Amino acid sequence: MTVLDRTALSGARLVLPGGVVDGDRLTVEGTRIAGLGGETRPGDLDLTGHTVVPGFVDLHVHGGGGASYTSGIAEEALLAARTHLEHGTTTTVASTVTGEIDDLTRQAAVLSELVEDATLAGIHFEGPFISHNRCGAHRPDLLRDPDPALVRKLVDAARGHAKMVTLAPELPGGLDSVRMLADLGIIAAVGHTDSDYTTTLEAIDAGATVATHLFNAMPGIAHRAPGPIVALLEDERVTVELINDGVHLHPSVLDLAYGTAGPNRVALITDAMGAAGMGDGLYPLGPLQVRVENGVAMLPDGSSIAGSTLTLDRVFQRSLLVHGLTLAQTVESLCATPARLLGLTDSIGSLETGKLADLVVVDSDSYDLVAVMRHGRWAVGGDSFPTVTSA
């Protein structure tokens, strides 16, 4: 990756917090955005015909590039992070899956080192504190009730880098664990749950603020039993994760959820496993094997979807071209909303002076990814832009 002491991007469409601006200029110094606007100068990179958006933020991802964050091997985690970076994800929260508690603590130790060197932004424990009835691609024999002491053991293993814990609040200890996580400043997420409407509301009142991949691995909506989905959608304190791959959710269901919650309460995620960025085949997901056929990850017996093969550049493109979202809406759900959840709005999530120079450049017509910059360094494609020769 090329280090940029100072450079300027000119002629691009910029998606800014205040709106979309065409033909504007963005200056980078070191790792930060140094300025927005101004006249084009010789030596600027000419990005005419391109759109610049903030780097994408993924709250929920298990792996990619054939590698998994659950392996407990630093080199695999680095490969997974690099794969998603090449597809525009400049901020990654690494997600685990259900395993033996001791295995999860060892994984947390490895991932914590990668948080400390700024490769990752934190750790998300998905399981083992989830419902047997809604476990999906998690081994049922390894599930545990969310006893607060056990939840705290995992959190402590992350050395201050645990960002989110997904649990089923109806299980013994569930609500107490939600309260504990909230007190610790860690996101308590409701997911893989068989909870009813009332218990879900109690979890929200106790401090739960995220719905893990809404609709998936939870009861559906019934007219006399609204279940967790309605409780999570209707409460403005809750941010809902949505997987926009055309497999996990019917497009009309995603549109309904998006229209109800709005971009400031939707975090578009990948929930990707190791096959992201790869081809079909067999891949590990924690202690399980997953079969990928035609880009769809399933348990070999066909009983459950097992994560996705998504990358966030595809989510970005689908949101605009399939669902008709605006650039501003899409950027909010891919960047600003997850950045706010992580408490990182001072440094990421929008194109503003002083924030980290985390940028994604796409073609303004097709929305295909062209280049990615992270912390002021080109990770993909930056050398392909021509230089302005005259003002």
KATABEL-V730765 format. One record per residue. RES is the residue in one small letter. NEAR is the number of other C-alpha atoms within 10 Angstrom. Layout:
res=RES near=NEAR
res=RES near=NEAR
//
This chain:
res=m near=13
res=t near=12
res=v near=12
res=l near=16
res=d near=12
res=r near=14
res=t near=17
res=a near=23
res=l near=25
res=s near=26
res=g near=21
res=a near=24
res=r near=23
res=l near=25
res=v near=19
res=l near=18
res=p near=14
res=g near=7
res=g near=10
res=v near=15
res=v near=14
res=d near=15
res=g near=19
res=d near=20
res=r near=24
res=l near=25
res=t near=19
res=v near=24
res=e near=18
res=g near=16
res=t near=20
res=r near=21
res=i near=25
res=a near=19
res=g near=17
res=l near=17
res=g near=14
res=g near=11
res=e near=10
res=t near=20
res=r near=17
res=p near=12
res=g near=16
res=d near=22
res=l near=24
res=d near=23
res=l near=24
res=t near=18
res=g near=14
res=h near=24
res=t near=25
res=v near=25
res=v near=25
res=p near=30
res=g near=31
res=f near=34
res=v near=28
res=d near=27
res=l near=28
res=h near=26
res=v near=30
res=h near=31
res=g near=35
res=g near=28
res=g near=22
res=g near=19
res=a near=26
res=s near=31
res=y near=31
res=t near=30
res=s near=22
res=g near=20
res=i near=15
res=a near=18
res=e near=14
res=e near=20
res=a near=26
res=l near=20
res=l near=19
res=a near=28
res=a near=28
res=r near=18
res=t near=22
res=h near=27
res=l near=24
res=e near=21
res=h near=23
res=g near=33
res=t near=27
res=t near=29
res=t near=26
res=t near=24
res=v near=25
res=a near=32
res=s near=28
res=t near=28
res=v near=21
res=t near=27
res=g near=23
res=e near=14
res=i near=18
res=d near=12
res=d near=14
res=l near=23
res=t near=19
res=r near=18
res=q near=21
res=a near=30
res=a near=17
res=v near=20
res=l near=31
res=s near=24
res=e near=16
res=l near=20
res=v near=21
res=e near=13
res=d near=9
res=a near=12
res=t near=19
res=l near=21
res=a near=25
res=g near=25
res=i near=29
res=h near=27
res=f near=25
res=e near=23
res=g near=29
res=p near=30
res=f near=30
res=i near=30
res=s near=26
res=h near=19
res=n near=13
res=r near=20
res=c near=22
res=g near=21
res=a near=22
res=h near=26
res=r near=17
res=p near=17
res=d near=11
res=l near=15
res=l near=19
res=r near=22
res=d near=20
res=p near=26
res=d near=16
res=p near=18
res=a near=12
res=l near=16
res=v near=25
res=r near=16
res=k near=13
res=l near=19
res=v near=24
res=d near=15
res=a near=19
res=a near=26
res=r near=15
res=g near=14
res=h near=23
res=a near=27
res=k near=24
res=m near=27
res=v near=29
res=t near=26
res=l near=30
res=a near=31
res=p near=34
res=e near=21
res=l near=18
res=p near=15
res=g near=18
res=g near=22
res=l near=27
res=d near=16
res=s near=27
res=v near=32
res=r near=20
res=m near=19
res=l near=25
res=a near=16
res=d near=12
res=l near=13
res=g near=14
res=i near=24
res=i near=22
res=a near=29
res=a near=30
res=v near=31
res=g near=29
res=h near=31
res=t near=26
res=d near=24
res=s near=23
res=d near=19
res=y near=19
res=t near=14
res=t near=18
res=t near=25
res=l near=20
res=e near=16
res=a near=27
res=i near=25
res=d near=14
res=a near=20
res=g near=24
res=a near=30
res=t near=25
res=v near=26
res=a near=27
res=t near=29
res=h near=24
res=l near=25
res=f near=24
res=n near=20
res=a near=21
res=m near=25
res=p near=20
res=g near=15
res=i near=14
res=a near=9
res=h near=7
res=r near=6
res=a near=13
res=p near=15
res=g near=22
res=p near=26
res=i near=22
res=v near=19
res=a near=21
res=l near=25
res=l near=21
res=e near=12
res=d near=14
res=e near=13
res=r near=15
res=v near=21
res=t near=26
res=v near=28
res=e near=25
res=l near=24
res=i near=25
res=n near=24
res=d near=21
res=g near=13
res=v near=13
res=h near=20
res=l near=17
res=h near=11
res=p near=16
res=s near=11
res=v near=12
res=l near=19
res=d near=16
res=l near=11
res=a near=22
res=y near=22
res=g near=11
res=t near=13
res=a near=18
res=g near=19
res=p near=22
res=n near=17
res=r near=24
res=v near=28
res=a near=32
res=l near=30
res=i near=28
res=t near=29
res=d near=25
res=a near=27
res=m near=30
res=g near=29
res=a near=31
res=a near=27
res=g near=20
res=m near=15
res=g near=14
res=d near=15
res=g near=13
res=l near=18
res=y near=18
res=p near=18
res=l near=26
res=g near=23
res=p near=16
res=l near=16
res=q near=15
res=v near=27
res=r near=20
res=v near=22
res=e near=12
res=n near=9
res=g near=18
res=v near=19
res=a near=27
res=m near=21
res=l near=20
res=p near=15
res=d near=8
res=g near=11
res=s near=10
res=s near=17
res=i near=20
res=a near=25
res=g near=26
res=s near=28
res=t near=26
res=l near=25
res=t near=25
res=l near=24
res=d near=23
res=r near=17
res=v near=21
res=f near=23
res=q near=20
res=r near=18
res=s near=24
res=l near=16
res=l near=13
res=v near=12
res=h near=15
res=g near=13
res=l near=18
res=t near=12
res=l near=19
res=a near=16
res=q near=19
res=t near=23
res=v near=26
res=e near=25
res=s near=27
res=l near=28
res=c near=26
res=a near=27
res=t near=22
res=p near=28
res=a near=24
res=r near=14
res=l near=19
res=l near=18
res=g near=12
res=l near=13
res=t near=16
res=d near=13
res=s near=18
res=i near=27
res=g near=29
res=s near=26
res=l near=25
res=e near=20
res=t near=16
res=g near=16
res=k near=20
res=l near=26
res=a near=30
res=d near=28
res=l near=27
res=v near=26
res=v near=26
res=v near=24
res=d near=18
res=s near=15
res=d near=9
res=s near=11
res=y near=18
res=d near=15
res=l near=22
res=v near=20
res=a near=23
res=v near=28
res=m near=28
res=r near=23
res=h near=22
res=g near=24
res=r near=20
res=w near=20
res=a near=21
res=v near=21
res=g near=15
res=g near=17
res=d near=13
res=s near=11
res=f near=15
res=p near=13
res=t near=17
res=v near=17
res=t near=11
res=s near=9
res=a near=9
//
